[in-house]
Structures are given as C-alpha cells and as structure tokens.
Amino acid sequence: MEKKGIDQGHFMNCIESNDNNLCMMDQDSGTNAGERKVSHIEKAYVTILKELGEDIHREGLLRTPLRAAKAMEFLTKGYKITTKDILNDAIFDENHSEMVIVKDIEIFSLCEHHMVPFFGKVHIAYIPNKVVVGLSKLARIAEIYSRRLQVQERLTKQIASAIQEALEPLGVAVVIEAVHMCMVMRGVQKNNANTVTSVMLGAFEEDPKTRKEFLTLTMKK
C-alpha cells in the first residue's frame, strides 16, 4: 500500500486561508501518532516487567514503563533524521585541500543484538574538494547514526559514507573506539575490552602516508 505523505495542497490552503482549525488538526495528527507510538512501547515495557517477576504497581515502578518508552524514543531518534536535514546551509565553497580532523567526538549507541549500550569516541577526517562543512555537523552526522540500533562496524561505515556522499571530498577516514556493555555486563564480562573499527575512503585508502598522518594525529594519547 502506498504511503500517504503530507497533502501539500491542503497545507497551503491552511496557510492562505488562515484556517487555524485545519492547521491544528494536522499538528494533532502528528502529535497523536507520536503519543500512540510511546504508548505502544510503554505497554511492551509493562509486559517485560511482569515477565521478569516485578510488581508493576509498586511505587518505584508506577511510571517506569512510560519513562523507559520515552528514553528509548530518545535513544533511537536517529531514525527520524537524515544527513540532508542537518547540512542544508552548512556547506561552503572554500579553496582548502588539507586534511580536516575532528577527534574525540563522544558517541552513545545501543547494540542491536542485546539492546544494551556501547559508547566511546569517534575520530573523523576528510580532505576537502573545493567545499568544507561546518565542523559541528560532523559530530551531528555521528549522532544521527549512533542514535539507532547498531553494530559498531556498520556505524563506522555509515558515518564515512554519509560524509563522502554529502561533500564528495578527496578522502574520508573514520575511526571509532568503544566499550560494549554486552561484553562488560554479560557474556565474557571483560571490563577493559576496547573495540576499534575504521573505514578509509579515497585518499586515506589509497595513500599510506595520508592514512598514517591521520592515525598518528588521532590515535596518540
């Protein structure tokens, strides 16, 4: 079945006719959809707590399902945002062809296998090809993809690919260092295990000197 998008004609009529009732109906429709989603997740958490043997009526748990539902919605908000959404007015013509690095960007994500957190830092570099991007946008791109159910390997690739597609630079490099709570809290329970993943595109993949420069600048403590 084809998905129905926003009725642009109705939207413009609403603006031009100053019909507040129609506008409010549109807003309410979106709000209600969000509320329904949270409600469904809340009910799922009620079931989980019951199956764990908890008393969902005790004081400490009365609002836990709702809080957990809202928290999960926030932790996975990256599904609602695209790279295009955040880069609209942040790409600038600039005759700069040297490496740009933003390092130690904190990320928090959820492992898709156990839905427990993994967290750490991402280091991003690119070599401009006549355009540059606002530095904070690199961190925002990392945020978009980390706020989804993830595996670290795919997250690293998605960040690199998004930058490559948006800027078409001469090269992109991304390294993520992260601690996975699925290894710390369960399974092998190794507290000091640190997972490192990398993706090198363009000049970073083809030129060993460029790759070495990036790794030297980002991985030194």
N, C-alpha and C positions, 0 to 999 in steps of 0.2 A: 504494500500500500504506500502511495506517495505521501511523504511528509508535507504538511502544510506549513509554510513559513509565514512571516508577518504579511498581512494584507496591506501593501503599500498604499493602494488607493484609499482604503478606509483610514489609514494613518494620516494621510494628507488631508482628507476631508475633516478629520477630527481637529487638525491644526487650524485649517482655514475657517471652519465654522465655529471655532472656539467652543465646541461641544465637550464640556468637562465630563459629562456623564459617560460619553463614549470613551474618552481618554482613560478615565478611572476604571472602566470595565477592562480595558486592555492591560492596565497595570495590575489590576486584581487578578487577572488570568495568570500572569507570570508569577505573582506572589503566591497564589493558591497552589500552583504547580510545585513551587519550591517547598511550601509547607507540607504538601502531600508526600513529597519525597522524604523529608525529615521524619514525618510521621511513620512512614513505612520502615525506615531504618530503626526508629525508636522501638517499634513493635518487635523487630528482629532481635534487638538487644534485650528486650523483656524475655523473649524465649531463651536466649543464651543464658541469662542469669538464672532462670528457672531450672534449666537443664544442668547447670553447674551445682545446683542444690541450694541456691541462695533464696532468702526470703525477700522478695521484691517489695514487700510492704514495710520493711524496717526503715527507720528514719534515714539512715545513711544512703539508702538506695532509691528513695522515692523519686528523685529527679535524675538519677544516673542514666537511665536509658535515653532520655532527651538530651542530656549533656553529651553523652557519648555519640549520639547521632549528629549533633551539631559539630562536635570535634572531628568526626570522620568526614563530614562535608567539607570542613576547612582543610583538612589534611590532604584531600583529593581535589582541591579546587582547580588544579592544573588542567583538568579535563575541559573546563569551560573557557580556557584562554588559549589563543594561538599566538605565534610569533608575530604575525601581522598586526594583531591588536596592540602590541606594545611598541612597535617600531615605526609607526606611521610617520611621525615628524622628527625622528631621531637619527636619520641617515644623512650625512653631509658630504658634499664634494670637498675633497682635500687631497692635495698632491703630497701624500705621505706614503712611503713604501717600506718603512722599517717596522719591525715586529712590535705589536702592541700586546701587553700581557696584563691580565687582571688575575691575581692569585689569591688564594686563601678565602674564596667565597664559601661561606657556610651553607651546607645543604642538609635537609632533613627529608627522608622519604620513608615509604613503607614497602617492605619486601612483599612481593606478590605471592610468595609461596606460603608464608605463615602470617602475613599481615602484622608483623612486628617491625619496629623502626630500624632503619640504618641511617647513619649520619656521618658527616665528615666535611671535607673541603674539596672544592673543585678549582683547578687552575686552567685558565682559558687564554689562548694566544691566537692572534691572526695577523696576517700580513696584508695590509690594505691594497686594494687595486683601484685607486682613484677615489674611493669613498671610505669614510670612517663612520662608526656608530657611537652614540653616547655610551660612556663606559658603564654606567649603571644598568644599561639594557642587557649587557652580557650576563650580569647577575640575575636579571629578570628572566632571561631565557632559561638559565639553570633552574630557577624557581618554578617555571611553568612545568618542566618535565619531571622535576623531583617531587612535585605535589600530585603524583599519580602512583598507582600501584606499580612497582618497578622491580627490575633486576639491575644491578649496577652496570653490567656490561652494556645493556640496551640504553640506559640513561646516558652513559658517556657518548655513545654513538648519536643519540638523538640531539644532544646539545651541539655536537660538532656539525651534524648535518643541517640543523636549523640555521646556524651561523653561515655555513657555506652557501646555503640556498638564498639567504636574505642579502648577503653582501657580495657574493661571488669574489672572495678575496683570492690572493695568490696561494694561501695556505691557511689551514686551521689546525690547532692542536688543543686537545682537552685531556686532562688527567684528573682522575678522582681518587682520593684516599678516603676510605670509610670504614667504620666499625659497624658490624652487623649484630644486632641483638639476638638474632636467631642462633648465632654461634656462641654468644656470651651467656645468654639466659637458658638455653636449651641445647640439645644435641651434644656437641663436643665440649661446650662450656669453656672456651678458651678466651680469657679476658683480654689478652694483649694482641689478639689476631687483628691485623690491619689489611684490608683488601685494596689493591691498587689496580686501576684499569686505565687504559689510554686509547685514544684514537688520533691518528695523524693523517691529515689530508693535504694534498697538493705539495707545496714546497717542503713541508715538515716530513712528509713521507718520502719524497724523492731526494732530498738533500741531507745527508748525515750531519753536516756542520750546522745547518739550521735547527735540526732536531736536537742536537747536542746543546746548542745555545739555550733553547727553550727549557730543556730538562735541567741544565745547570742553574738557570735563573729561578726556576720554580721549586725544585726539589731540595735545594740547600736549606739547612735549618739555621 
